[in-house]
Amino acid sequence: MVAPEFYLSSPALRRFVIGFVFFVGVSLSAYILFRAADVADFPIAYSVDSSSRFGSVSSVASPPPDSDEMRLERVLKNAAMPDNTVILTTTNDAWTTPNSVLDLFLESFRIGIGTRRLLNHMVVIALDKKAFSRCKDVHSHCFALTTEGVDFSQEAAFLSDDYLKMMWRRIDFLRHVLEIGYNFVFTDADIMWFRDPFPHFYKDMDFQIACDHFSGNSTDIESNSPNGGFNFVKSNNRSIEFYKFWYSSREKYPGLHDQDVFNRIKLHPFLTDIGLKMRFLDTAFFGGFCQPSEDLNKVCTMHANCCIGLDSKIHDLRIMLEDWRQFLSLPPTLKISSTSSWSVPQNCSLEALHHHNQTLEEDTSQAEETLQ
């Protein structure tokens, strides 16, 4: 029989004992550390690479519960439809004060056909503190998207520096919404919703956009004049890459807003390369002052486009809502055969807008020549 001293002096046994003691020591230390962290409510840190405008996460497992990122996640989740679709609009103090654009916008949902329930899925993006406070008084789902050092509370003159900053901030924010997995219908607040538009969207499209002028062909990229104030976008790699490209293209076309830049890039080969599936929406259902929906039995939305000035918009939007109320008051048989038409635009002068756009195109051409 071999003496016990042999085993204790064996090199193999000594290595085993040393390894076992080391393992027990490390395990015990890790357990004590985890218990201490749990008691102190201190999260174990790790590194996450993120390009979000809402800030990168570099030291904790998830953003703090009171961060912009988490607040956005909560409001989108609360408002989302079962397929993760939300309706988004942006507003500032000038558009949110009582009896201004936001009140008219929300009223259109309340009196529209099949639209009241859609308010449950609407998120109002407030661009300043006053707008956020007012939103919470009149709507369930509000999110504050403030920008440090920029005051978006006042009416921004068309194509002023503040106006352009506001429009491009919006595009960047919408890109982020897509990145975190939400489809959206974006709608300007000066668009009245008279019917549920979802039955009239094209299936399996990545990006659908309304038009100032519709050519009659939803696939006609060259002739249709898009309007960035109303679009339906599905969250996927194609749409995310498109929004990144759209936002970066602002540098190539300084002084232009998002809609005009989109009009410049809609034929760019990059959109074909990424396989973006795009359609233009018929003004028969998605109309505006530029090209009104002619049949009130079909109209889903009407936009106070081709209009400069907040007072002019509010005046004509009120008249538009009254036109709709009169149509709704007709007996069902008269609705079907109705030849009712819009009483607008009135204060929204199309001639003034055409003159403004012509001047803008001349200034833009000169700026592009200078850059070249």
C-alpha positions, 0 to 999 in steps of 0.5 A: 500500500502506498503511503499518503505522503506520496500523494501529497508530494506528487507534483500532479496532486500539488497542481490540482490542490493549488488550482482548486484553491485558486478557483474557489477564491476567484468564485467567492470574490466574484460572488461577494462583488455581485452581492455588493453591486446588487445591494448598492443597486450599482449596474455592472458596466460594459461598453456599447457603441451607438450613433444615436443623436440622443447620446451614446451609451458607454458605461451602463446596460441601458439609458437612465429611466429619465433620459430622452431615449427612454422617454421616447421609447415609452411614449412610442410604445404607449402610442404604437399600433400592434404592428409598431406603427405610430402617427407623428407630428411636430409643433412649436409654441406658435402652432400650439397656442389655443385656437392655433394650428394644433387645436384645428388639427386635433379637431379634424380627427374628432370630426373625421370619418374613422379618425377619432380612434387614430388619436390613440396612436398619435405622438405630438413632438413638441419643439420647445417647452411651451409647446410641450406643456400645452400638448400635455393639456390637450393630448395623451402622447407628447414628447419634448424634442428640444435643441440646445441653443436653438429657440423653435418656439416662434413662427419661423419664416419660410426658409429662414435659418431657424426654419431650415434647422427645424426641418432638418432636425425633424428628418434626423429625428425621424431617422432615429424613430426608424432605427429603434424599430417603429414605422410611422406616418408623419403628418404636418399639423396643418393637415386636416384628417377627414378619413382613415388613410391607411386603406389607401396606402400601398402595401409592401412599400418602404416610403410613400409620400404625398404630393403638391402636384400628382401626375396620375402615376404613383410610380412616376418619380420624375414628374410627381412633386413630393411634399415632405409634410405627409409620408408613411415609412416602414422601418427597415434597412432600406428606409434607414439608409435613405433617411441618412442619405437624405439628411447628409444631402443637405450639405450639398444643397445649402439653403434648401429645405428637406422637401426641395432636397428630396426632389433633387435626390429622388432620382439619385442612383443610391436609392436604386442601389439600396432597393428603396421601394417608393410610391407617390400618393394620389391627391384625390385622397391626399390633397392640399391647397396646391392640388385639392381633393375634388371629391369629398366622398374620397378625401382622406387628408387636406394640407394647407400647403402652397401657403405662406404665413401662420395667420393665412393658414389658420384662416383657411384651415378654419374654413376648410373644417367648416366645409367638411362639417357642412358636407357631413351634415348632408343626408346620406343620399345627398352625400353620394351625389354631392358636388360640394367643393372647398371654399379654400384657398382664400388668404393662402395666395398661390400666386404669391407662393409661385413668385416666392418659389421662382425667386428661391430657385434663382437664388439656389441656382446662383448658390450652386454655381458659386459652390462649383 
